[in-house]
Amino acid sequence: MKRFLKNSFAEVAYEHISVVLSRRPVSQHLPPVRQSPPAAASLNGWQLGGVGAGLALLLSAGLWWRKKRAAAIRAMSDECRAP
């Protein structure tokens, strides 16, 4: 190890190199773990809620339009029957 350091740096004398061994924490022995950002999980909930609200609005608009159309058809048929 000392020889590697000496050969890496030209201005360092071999006598001035000290190598100290120490124990590393267990976490440094483990491979890196990829963590997903927590914001992505909450974003999926908002997207699902938005799609649900959009479908409910679309369904409500369709039922309102169908009811209005049925009333208009009844009014037209009543005019046709009147003498």
C-alpha positions as CSV (number, residue, x, y, z in Angstrom):
1,M,0.0,0.0,0.0
2,K,2.8,2.4,0.9
3,R,4.6,1.6,-2.3
4,F,1.5,2.3,-4.3
5,L,1.1,5.7,-2.7
6,K,4.8,6.5,-3.2
7,N,4.6,5.7,-6.9
8,S,1.5,7.8,-7.3
9,F,2.9,11.0,-5.9
10,A,6.4,12.2,-6.9
11,E,7.0,14.7,-4.1
12,V,6.2,12.3,-1.2
13,A,9.0,10.5,0.6
14,Y,8.4,6.8,1.6
15,E,9.1,7.6,5.2
16,H,6.3,10.2,5.4
17,I,3.6,7.8,4.4
18,S,1.5,6.3,7.2
19,V,-1.1,3.6,6.6
20,V,-3.8,3.3,9.3
21,L,-6.3,0.4,9.4
22,S,-9.7,0.8,10.9
23,R,-12.9,-1.0,11.1
24,R,-15.7,0.1,8.8
25,P,-19.4,0.2,9.7
26,V,-21.5,-2.7,8.3
27,S,-23.3,-0.3,6.0
28,Q,-20.2,0.2,4.0
29,H,-20.0,-3.5,3.2
30,L,-23.5,-3.6,1.6
31,P,-24.1,-2.8,-2.0
32,P,-25.9,0.4,-2.9
33,V,-29.7,0.2,-2.8
34,R,-31.8,2.2,-5.2
35,Q,-34.7,3.9,-3.4
36,S,-37.7,5.3,-5.3
37,P,-38.7,8.9,-4.4
38,P,-41.7,9.1,-2.0
39,A,-43.3,11.8,-4.1
40,A,-44.0,9.3,-6.9
41,A,-46.3,7.2,-4.7
42,S,-48.4,10.2,-3.7
43,L,-48.6,11.4,-7.4
44,N,-50.2,8.1,-8.4
45,G,-52.9,8.7,-5.8
46,W,-53.6,12.1,-7.3
47,Q,-53.7,10.7,-10.8
48,L,-56.2,8.0,-9.8
49,G,-58.4,10.6,-8.0
50,G,-58.3,12.9,-11.0
51,V,-59.3,10.1,-13.4
52,G,-62.1,9.1,-11.1
53,A,-63.4,12.6,-10.8
54,G,-63.2,13.0,-14.6
55,L,-65.2,9.9,-15.1
56,A,-67.9,11.0,-12.6
57,L,-68.2,14.4,-14.3
58,L,-68.4,12.7,-17.7
59,L,-71.1,10.3,-16.5
60,S,-73.1,13.2,-14.9
61,A,-72.9,15.3,-18.1
62,G,-74.1,12.3,-20.1
63,L,-77.1,11.6,-17.9
64,W,-78.1,15.3,-17.9
65,W,-77.8,15.4,-21.7
66,R,-79.9,12.2,-22.1
67,K,-82.6,13.6,-19.7
68,K,-82.7,16.9,-21.6
69,R,-82.9,15.1,-25.0
70,A,-85.7,12.8,-23.8
71,A,-87.7,15.8,-22.6
72,A,-87.3,17.5,-26.0
73,I,-88.4,14.4,-27.8
74,R,-91.5,14.2,-25.6
75,A,-92.3,17.8,-26.3
76,M,-92.0,17.3,-30.0
77,S,-94.2,14.2,-30.0
78,D,-96.9,16.1,-27.9
79,E,-96.9,18.9,-30.6
80,C,-97.4,16.3,-33.4
81,R,-100.4,14.8,-31.6
82,A,-102.2,18.0,-31.0
83,P,-104.9,18.8,-33.5
